[in-house]
Structures are given as C-alpha cells and as structure tokens.
C-alpha cells in the first residue's frame, strides 16, 4: 500500500462513491439538525423540562444500548460466517440472532417502561 494510492483518480469509482454516499451524508445532516432543534425546543420549555429530558435520555440510552449492541455483534458474527463462505451456518445464526434481537428489544422496552413512573 502506497500513500500515493489515495490520490489516484478513477471516474467510475468516484461517481459510484458520490451516488451512494451523498444520500447518507444528507441523512446525517438532517439528523444532526433535528437533534439540535430538539435541544433548542426543550431548552425553551424551562428548567423542569430540561431536567426531565435529561433523565429520560439516560433511561432511553439504557434501553437502546442492548438493541444496538446486539445488532453490532450480530452483524460482525454473521459477516464472519459469510466471509468464510459458511452460508448455511450464517442462515442458522441469523435465525437465532433474530430471536435474540426480539428478546433484547423487549428487555430494552421493559427498562424504559419500568422507569416511566419515575418520569
């Protein structure tokens, strides 16, 4: 791998990159603006709303950490099986991960619901 390889121009590859990456970039920009506006709106609601939102964000993060962790781990494990060309094992693991993902989603939802009376 040479450093000069970073600066090689390939028009078809660049056009594919732009076609595929610009929608993702636009999505991230819109999400960023949305989260910034969410904070601005909460801030205008007063100190009680800011305090309640701070608590809710922590509880929501506990609930979603399970789901995102499971999705990331499942993607890595399935990618490894697919990369080893073990497609039948990958399909079997995908079914198990699907069940496990539903269970972790329910557990995450229960964590959020359990904290609801505290809000």
C-alpha positions in Angstrom: 0.0 0.0 0.0 1.5 3.3 -1.1 0.4 6.7 0.1 0.1 7.9 -3.5 -2.8 5.4 -4.0 -5.0 7.8 -2.0 -4.8 10.3 -4.8 -5.5 8.1 -7.8 -8.5 9.4 -9.8 -11.0 6.8 -11.1 -14.1 8.4 -12.6 -16.5 5.4 -12.5 -15.5 4.7 -8.9 -15.8 8.3 -7.9 -19.3 8.6 -9.4 -20.4 5.4 -7.6 -19.0 6.8 -4.4 -20.8 10.1 -4.8 -24.1 8.4 -5.8 -24.0 6.2 -2.7 -22.5 8.5 -0.1 -24.4 11.7 -0.8 -27.8 10.4 0.4 -26.1 9.0 3.6 -24.4 12.4 4.1 -27.8 14.2 3.6 -29.4 11.8 6.1 -26.7 12.5 8.7 -27.0 16.3 8.2 -30.8 16.2 8.7 -30.5 14.0 11.8 -27.9 16.4 13.2 -30.1 19.5 12.6 -33.1 17.6 14.1 -31.3 16.8 17.3 -30.0 20.3 17.6 -33.6 21.6 17.2 -34.8 19.1 19.7 -32.4 20.6 22.3 -33.4 24.1 21.4 -37.1 23.3 21.9 -36.6 21.6 25.2 -34.4 24.5 26.4 -37.3 26.9 25.7 -39.7 24.9 27.8 -37.9 25.7 31.1 -35.7 24.1 33.7 -38.2 21.4 34.7 -38.5 20.2 31.1 -34.7 20.2 30.8 -34.3 18.2 34.0 -37.0 15.7 33.0 -35.4 15.3 29.5 -32.0 14.7 31.0 -33.4 11.7 33.0 -35.4 10.4 30.1 -32.4 10.5 27.8 -30.4 8.4 30.3 -33.2 5.8 30.6 -33.7 5.7 26.8 -30.0 5.1 26.3 -30.0 2.2 28.7 -32.9 0.7 26.8 -31.3 1.2 23.4 -27.8 0.1 24.3 -29.0 -3.5 24.4 -30.5 -3.3 21.0 -27.6 -1.5 19.3 -25.0 -3.8 20.9 -26.9 -6.9 19.7 -27.2 -5.5 16.2 -23.5 -4.7 16.0 -22.4 -8.1 17.5 -24.8 -9.9 15.2 -23.5 -8.1 12.1 -19.9 -9.0 13.0 -20.7 -12.6 13.7 -22.8 -13.0 10.5 -20.2 -11.2 8.4 -17.5 -13.6 9.7 -19.6 -16.6 8.7 -20.5 -15.2 5.3 -16.8 -14.3 4.8 -15.8 -17.9 5.5 -18.4 -18.9 2.9 -20.4 -20.8 5.5 -23.8 -19.7 4.2 -25.9 -22.4 5.9 -24.3 -21.7 9.3 -24.9 -18.0 8.7 -28.6 -18.6 7.9 -28.9 -20.6 11.1 -27.2 -18.0 13.1 -29.3 -15.3 11.6 -32.5 -17.0 12.8 -31.0 -17.3 16.3 -29.9 -13.7 16.3 -33.4 -12.6 15.1 -35.0 -14.3 18.1 -32.3 -12.8 20.4 -32.8 -9.4 18.9 -36.5 -9.5 19.6 -35.8 -10.6 23.2 -33.3 -7.8 23.7 -35.8 -5.3 22.2 -38.5 -6.4 24.7 -36.0 -6.2 27.6 -35.0 -2.7 26.4 -38.6 -1.7 26.2 -39.3 -3.1 29.7 -36.4 -1.0 31.1 -37.9 2.1 29.6 -41.4 1.2 30.8 -40.1 0.4 34.3 -38.7 3.9 34.6 -41.9 5.5 33.3 -43.5 6.1 36.8 -40.3 7.9 37.8 -40.7 10.4 35.0 
